Amino acid sequence: MKKSLIVSATIVAGMIALAGCSTGTDGGSMPGMDHGSTATSTQSSVAGTEHNAADTMFAQMMIPHHVQAVEMSDIMLTKTGLDAKITALAEEIKAAQDPEIAKMTTWLTGWSEPTAMAGGHSMNGMMTSANLDKLNAAEGTEASKLFLTQMIAHHEGAVKMAQTEITDGHDADAVTLAKSIVSSQETEIKAMQDLLATL
């Protein structure tokens, strides 16, 4: 009886230690309840500090970059009379980038890093307010051409930032996301260039 109590106590102590490791890295959910996490994400969140300055900068810069891409897509989704391919593209960009924004925000919080970058770092491919005003005002084919031209430049900027993360980043999950961004957005750039040629 005494022996089994000691074993139980050891197991409980081990569970408490494990629970302590995961607190604050997964938004407060119970340990082991995040069914979507992979072995790599579990490993990096347990390590806690397994990120470097490049990982932080990647997430801090890519979040507002993605936010603007979603904003541009939202602008297009309010317009009528567009080619169905343009509407589908805007929906696709929004569906891909919204979850990535949430993911990167969670990483920064877990790393105890600010979610917004201090200072005025310029990001490749970002549109100005004037660019967005033009997109808002445009209609029909003009809006489609403008959206594609702007989004190609926007995607090219995201690919450059992601390539920097692949080279300089340390966190496995952040590097994996960067590789995914390069792959998916290069594919979308080609599709947008082909679509632009038909308008």
Backbone as a printed PyTorch tensor [residue, N CA C, xyz], in Angstrom:
tensor([[[  0.8400,  -1.1980,   0.0000],
         [  0.0000,   0.0000,   0.0000],
         [  0.8770,   1.2510,   0.0000]],

        [[  1.8940,   1.2160,   0.8930],
         [  2.7930,   2.3500,   0.9990],
         [  3.5110,   2.5840,  -0.3370]],

        [[  3.9350,   1.4690,  -0.9620],
         [  4.6690,   1.5520,  -2.2170],
         [  3.8100,   2.1720,  -3.3270]],

        [[  2.5510,   1.7260,  -3.4170],
         [  1.6730,   2.2430,  -4.4700],
         [  1.3770,   3.7220,  -4.2590]],

        [[  1.3080,   4.1860,  -3.0150],
         [  1.0790,   5.6020,  -2.7350],
         [  2.2660,   6.4380,  -3.2190]],

        [[  3.4690,   5.9140,  -2.9950],
         [  4.6730,   6.6270,  -3.4320],
         [  4.6790,   6.7440,  -4.9560]],

        [[  4.3280,   5.6520,  -5.6450],
         [  4.2620,   5.6530,  -7.1120],
         [  3.2340,   6.6740,  -7.5880]],

        [[  2.0490,   6.6640,  -6.9670],
         [  0.9820,   7.6040,  -7.3490],
         [  1.4410,   9.0400,  -7.1600]],

        [[  2.0840,   9.2980,  -6.0390],
         [  2.5570,  10.6530,  -5.7560],
         [  3.5710,  11.1050,  -6.7990]],

        [[  4.4400,  10.1760,  -7.1980],
         [  5.4410,  10.4980,  -8.2220],
         [  4.7740,  10.8340,  -9.5480]],

        [[  3.7630,  10.0540,  -9.9160],
         [  3.0230,  10.3030, -11.1720],
         [  2.3420,  11.6620, -11.1260]],

        [[  1.6810,  11.9600,  -9.9990],
         [  0.9830,  13.2500,  -9.8420],
         [  1.9810,  14.3970,  -9.9400]],

        [[  3.1240,  14.2440,  -9.2620],
         [  4.1510,  15.2970,  -9.3070],
         [  4.6360,  15.5170, -10.7370]],

        [[  4.8110,  14.4130, -11.4600],
         [  5.2420,  14.5080, -12.8570],
         [  4.2130,  15.2190, -13.7180]],

        [[  2.9230,  14.9270, -13.4690],
         [  1.8440,  15.5690, -14.2380],
         [  1.7960,  17.0670, -13.9570]],

        [[  2.0000,  17.4370, -12.6900],
         [  1.9860,  18.8570, -12.3170],
         [  3.1470,  19.5780, -13.0020]],

        [[  4.3130,  18.9200, -13.0180],
         [  5.4880,  19.5250, -13.6780],
         [  5.2360,  19.7330, -15.1580]],

        [[  4.6090,  18.7410, -15.7840],
         [  4.2860,  18.8590, -17.2120],
         [  3.2930,  19.9740, -17.4560]],

        [[  2.2880,  20.0380, -16.6000],
         [  1.2620,  21.0810, -16.7380],
         [  1.8990,  22.4500, -16.6060]],

        [[  2.8630,  22.5730, -15.6840],
         [  3.5590,  23.8410, -15.4830],
         [  4.3070,  24.2800, -16.7230]],

        [[  4.8820,  23.3190, -17.4430],
         [  5.6430,  23.6400, -18.6560],
         [  4.7560,  24.2040, -19.7460]],

        [[  3.5230,  23.6880, -19.8120],
         [  2.6930,  24.0890, -20.9500],
         [  1.8580,  25.3240, -20.6640]],

        [[  1.7970,  25.7820, -19.4370],
         [  0.9670,  26.9350, -19.0950],
         [  1.4640,  28.1780, -19.8130]],

        [[  0.5180,  28.9010, -20.4030],
         [  0.8540,  30.1730, -21.0280],
         [  1.3510,  30.0530, -22.4510]],

        [[  1.5600,  28.8540, -22.9430],
         [  2.0250,  28.7350, -24.3300],
         [  0.9160,  28.3030, -25.2660]],

        [[ -0.2050,  27.8750, -24.7080],
         [ -1.2510,  27.3760, -25.6080],
         [ -2.5920,  28.0520, -25.3480]],

        [[ -2.5470,  29.3010, -24.8670],
         [ -3.7810,  30.0430, -24.6670],
         [ -4.5750,  29.5470, -23.4820]],

        [[ -3.9590,  28.7940, -22.5770],
         [ -4.6400,  28.4010, -21.3510],
         [ -5.4290,  27.1170, -21.4640]],

        [[ -5.3550,  26.3980, -22.5850],
         [ -6.1060,  25.1510, -22.6920],
         [ -5.4150,  24.0780, -21.8630]],

        [[ -6.1400,  23.0120, -21.5720],
         [ -5.5930,  21.9580, -20.7330],
         [ -4.4670,  21.2290, -21.4560]],

        [[ -3.4360,  20.8190, -20.7150],
         [ -2.3310,  20.0880, -21.3520],
         [ -2.8370,  18.8630, -22.0990]],

        [[ -2.3300,  18.6960, -23.3130],
         [ -2.7210,  17.5290, -24.0940],
         [ -4.0240,  17.6900, -24.8450]],

        [[ -4.7030,  18.8390, -24.6780],
         [ -6.0090,  19.0120, -25.3280],
         [ -5.8970,  19.6800, -26.6920]],

        [[ -4.7140,  20.1490, -27.0480],
         [ -4.5360,  20.7840, -28.3450],
         [ -4.2810,  19.7120, -29.3890]],

        [[ -5.3880,  19.2190, -29.9830],
         [ -5.2770,  18.0880, -30.9080],
         [ -4.6140,  18.4760, -32.2140]],

        [[ -4.5320,  19.7850, -32.4890],
         [ -3.9550,  20.2150, -33.7660],
         [ -2.4470,  20.3570, -33.7200]],

        [[ -1.8210,  20.2290, -32.5730],
         [ -0.3870,  20.4830, -32.4960],
         [  0.4060,  19.2950, -33.0320]],

        [[  1.5070,  19.6000, -33.6670],
         [  2.3730,  18.5410, -34.1820],
         [  3.4800,  18.2940, -33.1750]],

        [[  4.2910,  17.3010, -33.4520],
         [  5.4050,  16.9950, -32.5550],
         [  6.3610,  18.1830, -32.4720]],

        [[  6.5530,  18.8610, -33.6300],
         [  7.4980,  19.9870, -33.6130],
         [  6.9560,  21.1410, -32.7970]],

        [[  5.6380,  21.4390, -32.9420],
         [  5.0890,  22.5780, -32.2170],
         [  5.1070,  22.3160, -30.7210]],

        [[  4.8550,  21.0640, -30.3280],
         [  4.8980,  20.7190, -28.9140],
         [  6.3220,  20.9120, -28.3870]],

        [[  7.2680,  20.4750, -29.1710],
         [  8.6680,  20.5720, -28.7570],
         [  9.0870,  22.0220, -28.5760]],

        [[  8.7230,  22.8950, -29.5320],
         [  9.1730,  24.2740, -29.4410],
         [  8.4450,  25.0240, -28.3330]],

        [[  7.1600,  24.6620, -28.0640],
         [  6.4510,  25.3720, -27.0100],
         [  6.9340,  24.9390, -25.6320]],

        [[  7.3370,  23.6640, -25.5070],
         [  7.8800,  23.1970, -24.2270],
         [  9.2240,  23.8790, -23.9720]],

        [[ 10.0320,  24.0130, -25.0340],
         [ 11.3240,  24.6790, -24.8850],
         [ 11.1330,  26.1390, -24.5000]],

        [[ 10.0270,  26.7520, -24.9780],
         [  9.6430,  28.0910, -24.5300],
         [ 10.4600,  29.2030, -25.1570]],

        [[ 11.7650,  29.1580, -25.0390],
         [ 12.6010,  30.2540, -25.5170],
         [ 13.3740,  29.8680, -26.7770]],

        [[ 12.9590,  28.7900, -27.4460],
         [ 13.6800,  28.3370, -28.6340],
         [ 13.3140,  29.1840, -29.8530]],

        [[ 13.4770,  30.4920, -29.7270],
         [ 13.2690,  31.3810, -30.8720],
         [ 14.3720,  32.4320, -30.8270]],

        [[ 14.6000,  33.0980, -31.9490],
         [ 15.6120,  34.1500, -31.9680],
         [ 15.0130,  35.4500, -32.5000]],

        [[ 15.8560,  36.4590, -32.6580],
         [ 15.3800,  37.7760, -33.0900],
         [ 14.7460,  37.7250, -34.4770]],

        [[ 15.2720,  36.8610, -35.3440],
         [ 14.7150,  36.7370, -36.7040],
         [ 13.2960,  36.1900, -36.6550]],

        [[ 13.0400,  35.2060, -35.7710],
         [ 11.6820,  34.6580, -35.6130],
         [ 10.7160,  35.7490, -35.1590]],

        [[ 11.1670,  36.5420, -34.1680],
         [ 10.3210,  37.6160, -33.6340],
         [ 10.0030,  38.6330, -34.7180]],

        [[ 11.0270,  39.0590, -35.4420],
         [ 10.8200,  40.0610, -36.4990],
         [  9.9100,  39.5260, -37.6080]],

        [[ 10.1050,  38.2600, -37.9620],
         [  9.2720,  37.6280, -38.9910],
         [  7.7930,  37.7160, -38.6120]],

        [[  7.4680,  37.3010, -37.3840],
         [  6.0640,  37.3100, -36.9400],
         [  5.5350,  38.7360, -36.8080]],

        [[  6.3480,  39.6330, -36.2280],
         [  5.9030,  41.0180, -36.0200],
         [  5.6610,  41.7490, -37.3400]],

        [[  6.4400,  41.4150, -38.3670],
         [  6.2800,  42.0700, -39.6690],
         [  5.2140,  41.3810, -40.5240]],

        [[  5.1320,  40.0610, -40.4240],
         [  4.2000,  39.3330, -41.2780],
         [  2.7530,  39.5280, -40.8290]],

        [[  2.5280,  39.7770, -39.5320],
         [  1.1460,  39.9760, -39.0610],
         [  0.4960,  41.1830, -39.7540]],

        [[  1.0900,  42.4140, -39.6600],
         [  0.4440,  43.5420, -40.3620],
         [  0.4160,  43.3710, -41.8770]],

        [[  1.4050,  42.6570, -42.4150],
         [  1.4420,  42.3850, -43.8570],
         [  0.2330,  41.5320, -44.2430]],

        [[ -0.0060,  40.4830, -43.4800],
         [ -1.1770,  39.6230, -43.7130],
         [ -2.4820,  40.3970, -43.4930]],

        [[ -2.5130,  41.2280, -42.4540],
         [ -3.7220,  42.0180, -42.1540],
         [ -4.0990,  42.8700, -43.3650]],

        [[ -3.0850,  43.4720, -44.0050],
         [ -3.3780,  44.2990, -45.1750],
         [ -3.8740,  43.4540, -46.3570]],

        [[ -3.3160,  42.2680, -46.5380],
         [ -3.7890,  41.3900, -47.6150],
         [ -5.2560,  41.0110, -47.4020]],

        [[ -5.6130,  40.7550, -46.1540],
         [ -7.0180,  40.4440, -45.8270],
         [ -7.8910,  41.6640, -46.0930]],

        [[ -7.3930,  42.8510, -45.7260],
         [ -8.1370,  44.0980, -45.9640],
         [ -8.3700,  44.3080, -47.4610]],

        [[ -7.3310,  44.0870, -48.2630],
         [ -7.4610,  44.2270, -49.7230],
         [ -8.4720,  43.2250, -50.2790]],

        [[ -8.4470,  42.0160, -49.7470],
         [ -9.4060,  40.9820, -50.1780],
         [-10.8250,  41.3690, -49.7880]],

        [[-10.9830,  41.9140, -48.5800],
         [-12.3090,  42.3680, -48.1180],
         [-12.8720,  43.4580, -49.0220]],

        [[-11.9970,  44.3660, -49.4600],
         [-12.4170,  45.4370, -50.3760],
         [-13.0060,  44.8220, -51.6390]],

        [[-12.3180,  43.8220, -52.1950],
         [-12.7900,  43.1850, -53.4300],
         [-14.0930,  42.4240, -53.2160]],

        [[-14.2540,  41.8360, -52.0370],
         [-15.4530,  41.0330, -51.7720],
         [-16.7040,  41.8890, -51.5820]],

        [[-16.5380,  43.2200, -51.4700],
         [-17.7110,  44.1130, -51.3880],
         [-18.1710,  44.5440, -52.7860]],

        [[-17.3520,  44.2880, -53.7910],
         [-17.6710,  44.7460, -55.1500],
         [-18.5300,  43.7270, -55.8920]],

        [[-19.3230,  44.2280, -56.8350],
         [-20.1840,  43.3470, -57.6410],
         [-19.6790,  43.3400, -59.0840]],

        [[-20.1090,  42.3230, -59.8240],
         [-19.7880,  42.2500, -61.2480],
         [-18.3510,  41.8730, -61.5540]],

        [[-17.6650,  41.2660, -60.5920],
         [-16.2750,  40.8550, -60.8350],
         [-16.2330,  39.4660, -61.4580]],

        [[-15.1230,  39.1640, -62.1260],
         [-14.8740,  37.8100, -62.6070],
         [-14.8750,  36.8860, -61.3830]],

        [[-15.5180,  35.7410, -61.5280],
         [-15.6170,  34.7870, -60.4060],
         [-14.2400,  34.3550, -59.8980]],

        [[-13.2460,  34.3440, -60.7920],
         [-11.8850,  33.9440, -60.3880],
         [-11.2680,  34.9630, -59.4240]],

        [[-11.6030,  36.2440, -59.6150],
         [-11.0870,  37.3030, -58.7290],
         [-11.6950,  37.1500, -57.3380]],

        [[-13.0060,  36.9330, -57.3010],
         [-13.7000,  36.7460, -56.0160],
         [-13.1530,  35.5150, -55.2930]],

        [[-12.9600,  34.4350, -56.0400],
         [-12.4320,  33.1920, -55.4510],
         [-11.0240,  33.4180, -54.8920]],

        [[-10.2100,  34.1870, -55.6100],
         [ -8.8450,  34.4760, -55.1650],
         [ -8.8630,  35.2810, -53.8570]],

        [[ -9.7230,  36.3030, -53.8090],
         [ -9.8330,  37.1230, -52.5960],
         [-10.2650,  36.2680, -51.4020]],

        [[-11.2110,  35.3650, -51.6300],
         [-11.6800,  34.4700, -50.5540],
         [-10.5670,  33.5190, -50.1150]],

        [[ -9.8030,  33.0370, -51.0860],
         [ -8.7040,  32.1000, -50.8090],
         [ -7.6070,  32.7650, -49.9670]],

        [[ -7.2470,  33.9990, -50.3370],
         [ -6.2120,  34.7390, -49.6020],
         [ -6.6600,  34.9750, -48.1640]],

        [[ -7.9170,  35.3910, -48.0200],
         [ -8.4560,  35.6580, -46.6760],
         [ -8.4820,  34.3820, -45.8270]],

        [[ -8.9180,  33.2840, -46.4210],
         [ -9.0190,  32.0120, -45.6960],
         [ -7.6500,  31.4910, -45.2700]],

        [[ -6.6230,  31.7520, -46.0790],
         [ -5.2700,  31.2750, -45.7540],
         [ -4.5910,  32.1490, -44.7100]],

        [[ -4.7860,  33.4610, -44.8250],
         [ -3.9710,  34.3760, -44.0140],
         [ -4.5720,  34.6950, -42.6460]],

        [[ -5.8940,  34.6630, -42.5130],
         [ -6.5150,  34.9150, -41.1970],
         [ -5.9880,  33.9500, -40.1200]],

        [[ -5.9760,  32.6140, -40.3770],
         [ -5.4590,  31.6900, -39.3540],
         [ -3.9680,  31.8800, -39.0790]],

        [[ -3.2130,  32.2830, -40.1070],
         [ -1.7730,  32.5060, -39.9170],
         [ -1.5190,  33.7180, -39.0180]],

        [[ -2.3800,  34.7350, -39.1290],
         [ -2.2810,  35.9050, -38.2430],
         [ -2.4610,  35.4550, -36.7930]],

        [[ -3.4920,  34.6350, -36.5640],
         [ -3.7680,  34.1320, -35.2020],
         [ -2.6030,  33.2940, -34.6870]],

        [[ -2.0460,  32.4550, -35.5580],
         [ -0.9390,  31.5720, -35.1780],
         [  0.2890,  32.3860, -34.7570]],

        [[  0.6470,  33.3780, -35.5530],
         [  1.8400,  34.1770, -35.2610],
         [  1.6520,  35.0410, -34.0170]],

        [[  0.4230,  35.5240, -33.8130],
         [  0.1190,  36.2990, -32.6020],
         [  0.3020,  35.4280, -31.3620]],

        [[ -0.1550,  34.1740, -31.4420],
         [ -0.0060,  33.2200, -30.3360],
         [  1.4680,  32.9530, -30.0440]],

        [[  2.2790,  32.8160, -31.1040],
         [  3.7150,  32.5900, -30.9040],
         [  4.3430,  33.7470, -30.1420]],

        [[  4.0790,  34.9720, -30.6030],
         [  4.6920,  36.1440, -29.9720],
         [  4.3070,  36.2350, -28.5000]],

        [[  3.0410,  35.9610, -28.2180],
         [  2.5780,  35.9770, -26.8250],
         [  3.3020,  34.9070, -26.0200]],

        [[  3.4260,  33.7030, -26.5910],
         [  4.1230,  32.6020, -25.9220],
         [  5.6040,  32.8750, -25.7200]],

        [[  6.1890,  33.6740, -26.6280],
         [  7.6090,  34.0190, -26.5150],
         [  7.8330,  35.2250, -25.6090]],

        [[  6.7350,  35.7970, -25.0800],
         [  6.7940,  37.0350, -24.2650],
         [  7.3870,  38.1960, -25.0700]],

        [[  7.0100,  38.2450, -26.3550],
         [  7.4500,  39.3250, -27.2450],
         [  6.2400,  40.1910, -27.5980]],

        [[  6.4490,  41.4960, -27.8260],
         [  5.3240,  42.3450, -28.2350],
         [  4.7790,  41.9030, -29.5960]],

        [[  3.4600,  42.0100, -29.7780],
         [  2.8730,  41.5790, -31.0490],
         [  3.0510,  42.6360, -32.1410]],

        [[  3.3690,  43.8610, -31.7390],
         [  3.6220,  44.9190, -32.7190],
         [  5.0870,  45.3450, -32.6320]],

        [[  5.6730,  45.6040, -33.7710],
         [  7.0780,  46.0020, -33.8110],
         [  7.2230,  47.4800, -33.4710]],

        [[  8.2090,  47.7940, -32.6460],
         [  8.4850,  49.1880, -32.3060],
         [  9.2360,  49.8440, -33.4650]],

        [[  8.9920,  51.1290, -33.6520],
         [  9.7330,  51.8490, -34.6980],
         [  9.1280,  51.6740, -36.0710]],

        [[  9.6650,  52.3710, -37.0340],
         [  9.0820,  52.3630, -38.3700],
         [  9.8100,  51.4740, -39.3440]],

        [[  9.7450,  50.1820, -39.1380],
         [ 10.3630,  49.2530, -40.0910],
         [  9.4940,  49.1620, -41.3420]],

        [[ 10.1040,  49.3210, -42.5000],
         [  9.3230,  49.2090, -43.7340],
         [  9.2340,  47.7410, -44.1310]],

        [[  8.0810,  47.3750, -44.6670],
         [  7.8610,  45.9930, -45.0800],
         [  7.6950,  45.9250, -46.5920]],

        [[  8.3350,  44.9690, -47.2130],
         [  8.2590,  44.8100, -48.6620],
         [  6.8250,  44.5800, -49.1150]],

        [[  6.4430,  45.3070, -50.1580],
         [  5.1490,  45.0530, -50.7900],
         [  3.9380,  45.6720, -50.1380]],

        [[  4.1300,  46.4490, -49.0650],
         [  2.9680,  47.0540, -48.3900],
         [  2.3850,  48.1850, -49.2510]],

        [[  1.0600,  48.2690, -49.2810],
         [  0.3740,  49.3280, -50.0070],
         [  0.2460,  50.5740, -49.1260]],

        [[  0.2350,  51.7380, -49.7760],
         [  0.0120,  52.9940, -49.0580],
         [ -1.4970,  53.2140, -48.9140]],

        [[ -1.8710,  54.1970, -48.1110],
         [ -3.3010,  54.5550, -47.9800],
         [ -3.8650,  54.9670, -49.3320]],

        [[ -3.0480,  55.6760, -50.1190],
         [ -3.4890,  56.1160, -51.4570],
         [ -3.7620,  54.9100, -52.3560]],

        [[ -2.9210,  53.8750, -52.2700],
         [ -3.1330,  52.6500, -53.0520],
         [ -4.4680,  52.0120, -52.6990]],

        [[ -4.7460,  51.9360, -51.3880],
         [ -5.9970,  51.3050, -50.9230],
         [ -7.2050,  52.1460, -51.3090]],

        [[ -7.0510,  53.4830, -51.2910],
         [ -8.1510,  54.3770, -51.7170],
         [ -8.4880,  54.1380, -53.1900]],

        [[ -7.4380,  53.9610, -54.0050],
         [ -7.6430,  53.6780, -55.4370],
         [ -8.3920,  52.3680, -55.6240]],

        [[ -7.9890,  51.3590, -54.8450],
         [ -8.6380,  50.0490, -54.9410],
         [-10.1040,  50.1450, -54.5210]],

        [[-10.3570,  50.9070, -53.4690],
         [-11.7270,  51.1090, -52.9920],
         [-12.5970,  51.7640, -54.0510]],

        [[-12.0330,  52.7440, -54.7410],
         [-12.8100,  53.5330, -55.7060],
         [-13.0240,  52.8120, -57.0340]],

        [[-12.1290,  51.9060, -57.3720],
         [-12.2070,  51.2370, -58.6820],
         [-13.3680,  50.2410, -58.7460]],

        [[-13.8330,  50.0220, -59.9760],
         [-14.9330,  49.0590, -60.2030],
         [-14.6010,  48.1770, -61.4020]],

        [[-15.2870,  47.0450, -61.4620],
         [-15.2040,  46.1760, -62.6280],
         [-13.7960,  45.7060, -62.9500]],

        [[-13.4940,  45.7090, -64.2680],
         [-12.1990,  45.2220, -64.7390],
         [-11.0460,  46.0560, -64.1920]],

        [[-11.2820,  47.3630, -64.0450],
         [-10.2360,  48.2440, -63.5040],
         [ -9.8630,  47.8040, -62.0810]],

        [[-10.8790,  47.4850, -61.2740],
         [-10.6440,  47.0300, -59.8980],
         [ -9.8880,  45.6960, -59.8890]],

        [[-10.2730,  44.8160, -60.7880],
         [ -9.6250,  43.5050, -60.8690],
         [ -8.1490,  43.6380, -61.2250]],

        [[ -7.8590,  44.4640, -62.2290],
         [ -6.4650,  44.6720, -62.6500],
         [ -5.6400,  45.2910, -61.5210]],

        [[ -6.2330,  46.2690, -60.8530],
         [ -5.5400,  46.9560, -59.7640],
         [ -5.2730,  45.9960, -58.6010]],

        [[ -6.2760,  45.2070, -58.2640],
         [ -6.1440,  44.2310, -57.1760],
         [ -5.0320,  43.2330, -57.4750]],

        [[ -5.0400,  42.6960, -58.6900],
         [ -4.0200,  41.7040, -59.0660],
         [ -2.6180,  42.3090, -59.0610]],

        [[ -2.4800,  43.5180, -59.6160],
         [ -1.1770,  44.1890, -59.6600],
         [ -0.6590,  44.4480, -58.2480]],

        [[ -1.5530,  44.9680, -57.4000],
         [ -1.1590,  45.2750, -56.0190],
         [ -0.8460,  44.0000, -55.2360]],

        [[ -1.6700,  42.9690, -55.4140],
         [ -1.4850,  41.7430, -54.6310],
         [ -0.2410,  40.9660, -55.0760]],

        [[  0.0980,  41.0470, -56.3650],
         [  1.3410,  40.4100, -56.8330],
         [  2.5320,  41.0410, -56.1000]],

        [[  2.5660,  42.3810, -56.0710],
         [  3.6600,  43.0930, -55.3850],
         [  3.6530,  42.7690, -53.8870]],

        [[  2.4510,  42.6780, -53.3210],
         [  2.2920,  42.3730, -51.8960],
         [  2.8290,  40.9730, -51.5820]],

        [[  2.4430,  40.0170, -52.4050],
         [  2.9090,  38.6360, -52.2310],
         [  4.4330,  38.5390, -52.4050]],

        [[  4.9730,  39.2460, -53.3810],
         [  6.4290,  39.2180, -53.5990],
         [  7.1650,  39.7100, -52.3550]],

        [[  6.5930,  40.7210, -51.6970],
         [  7.1720,  41.2270, -50.4470],
         [  7.1270,  40.1860, -49.3410]],

        [[  6.0020,  39.4780, -49.2420],
         [  5.8540,  38.4340, -48.2170],
         [  6.8390,  37.2930, -48.4550]],

        [[  7.0390,  36.9370, -49.7190],
         [  7.9780,  35.8540, -50.0650],
         [  9.3960,  36.2300, -49.6340]],

        [[  9.7850,  37.4910, -49.8590],
         [ 11.1340,  37.9430, -49.4570],
         [ 11.2990,  37.8420, -47.9360]],

        [[ 10.2930,  38.2970, -47.1900],
         [ 10.3770,  38.2450, -45.7240],
         [ 10.4320,  36.7990, -45.2370]],

        [[  9.6610,  35.9370, -45.8730],
         [  9.6390,  34.5220, -45.4900],
         [ 10.9760,  33.8480, -45.8010]],

        [[ 11.5870,  34.2230, -46.9250],
         [ 12.8910,  33.6490, -47.2850],
         [ 13.9680,  34.0480, -46.2720]],

        [[ 13.8700,  35.2660, -45.7530],
         [ 14.8040,  35.7110, -44.7010],
         [ 14.6330,  34.8630, -43.4510]],

        [[ 13.3850,  34.5570, -43.1070],
         [ 13.1120,  33.7190, -41.9310],
         [ 13.6590,  32.3030, -42.1270]],

        [[ 13.5110,  31.7610, -43.3230],
         [ 14.0210,  30.4070, -43.6070],
         [ 15.5450,  30.3690, -43.3970]],

        [[ 16.2260,  31.4360, -43.8030],
         [ 17.6830,  31.5030, -43.6810],
         [ 18.1340,  31.7780, -42.2420]],

        [[ 17.4470,  32.7320, -41.5680],
         [ 17.9370,  33.2340, -40.2780],
         [ 17.1580,  32.7560, -39.0550]],

        [[ 15.9550,  32.2210, -39.2580],
         [ 15.1030,  31.8580, -38.1210],
         [ 15.5830,  30.6230, -37.3800]],

        [[ 15.0780,  30.4540, -36.1610],
         [ 15.4960,  29.3340, -35.3140],
         [ 14.3070,  28.4550, -34.9230]],

        [[ 13.1480,  29.0890, -34.6780],
         [ 11.9770,  28.3250, -34.2350],
         [ 11.4700,  27.4370, -35.3790]],

        [[ 11.3280,  26.1580, -35.1080],
         [ 10.9590,  25.1820, -36.1550],
         [  9.6050,  25.5010, -36.7730]],

        [[  8.6300,  25.8800, -35.9420],
         [  7.2880,  26.1660, -36.4550],
         [  7.2850,  27.4220, -37.3280]],

        [[  8.0370,  28.4380, -36.9160],
         [  8.0970,  29.6830, -37.6840],
         [  8.7640,  29.4420, -39.0360]],

        [[  9.8290,  28.6500, -39.0550],
         [ 10.5140,  28.3330, -40.3170],
         [  9.5920,  27.5130, -41.2300]],

        [[  8.8390,  26.5870, -40.6360],
         [  7.8890,  25.7800, -41.4160],
         [  6.8210,  26.6710, -42.0450]],

        [[  6.3030,  27.6250, -41.2670],
         [  5.2970,  28.5500, -41.8100],
         [  5.9070,  29.3860, -42.9310]],

        [[  7.1350,  29.8540, -42.7320],
         [  7.8040,  30.6610, -43.7610],
         [  7.9250,  29.8810, -45.0720]],

        [[  8.2950,  28.6080, -44.9740],
         [  8.3980,  27.7610, -46.1720],
         [  7.0460,  27.6110, -46.8550]],

        [[  5.9950,  27.4690, -46.0470],
         [  4.6370,  27.3400, -46.5710],
         [  4.2030,  28.6220, -47.2870]],

        [[  4.5700,  29.7780, -46.7020],
         [  4.2240,  31.0710, -47.3130],
         [  4.9350,  31.2140, -48.6680]],

        [[  6.2140,  30.8590, -48.7220],
         [  6.9590,  30.9460, -49.9890],
         [  6.2890,  30.0740, -51.0480]],

        [[  5.9880,  28.8390, -50.6850],
         [  5.4000,  27.8940, -51.6330],
         [  4.0200,  28.3530, -52.1230]],

        [[  3.1320,  28.6700, -51.1800],
         [  1.7500,  29.0160, -51.5430],
         [  1.6690,  30.3520, -52.2680]],

        [[  2.4520,  31.3370, -51.8120],
         [  2.3280,  32.6630, -52.4240],
         [  3.0390,  32.7440, -53.7740]],

        [[  4.0900,  31.9700, -53.9640],
         [  4.7020,  31.9160, -55.3090],
         [  3.7290,  31.2920, -56.3140]],

        [[  2.9770,  30.2870, -55.8440],
         [  1.9550,  29.6590, -56.7000],
         [  0.8600,  30.6690, -57.0400]],

        [[  0.4240,  31.4490, -56.0280],
         [ -0.6180,  32.4660, -56.2500],
         [ -0.1170,  33.5910, -57.1480]],

        [[  1.1530,  33.9670, -57.0130],
         [  1.7110,  35.0130, -57.8870],
         [  1.6090,  34.5790, -59.3480]],

        [[  1.9840,  33.3450, -59.6280],
         [  1.9190,  32.8200, -61.0060],
         [  0.4790,  32.8160, -61.5040]],

        [[ -0.4510,  32.3780, -60.6470],
         [ -1.8750,  32.3430, -61.0290],
         [ -2.4010,  33.7550, -61.2870]],

        [[ -1.9800,  34.7170, -60.4540],
         [ -2.4400,  36.1040, -60.6280],
         [ -1.8580,  36.7300, -61.8920]],

        [[ -0.6010,  36.4140, -62.1920],
         [  0.0080,  36.9350, -63.4310],
         [ -0.7210,  36.3910, -64.6590]],

        [[ -1.0810,  35.1020, -64.6130],
         [ -1.8240,  34.4960, -65.7260],
         [ -3.2030,  35.1170, -65.8610]],

        [[ -3.8450,  35.3420, -64.7190],
         [ -5.1950,  35.9230, -64.7220],
         [ -5.1540,  37.3720, -65.2260]],

        [[ -4.1350,  38.1120, -64.7950],
         [ -3.9810,  39.5100, -65.2250],
         [ -3.8240,  39.5930, -66.7400]],

        [[ -3.1440,  38.6340, -67.3300],
         [ -2.9170,  38.6220, -68.7820],
         [ -4.2060,  38.4210, -69.5660]],

        [[ -5.2410,  37.8740, -68.9130],
         [ -6.5130,  37.6180, -69.6070],
         [ -7.4930,  38.7870, -69.5180]],

        [[ -7.1900,  39.7600, -68.6540],
         [ -8.1370,  40.8870, -68.4480],
         [ -7.9450,  42.0070, -69.4470]]])
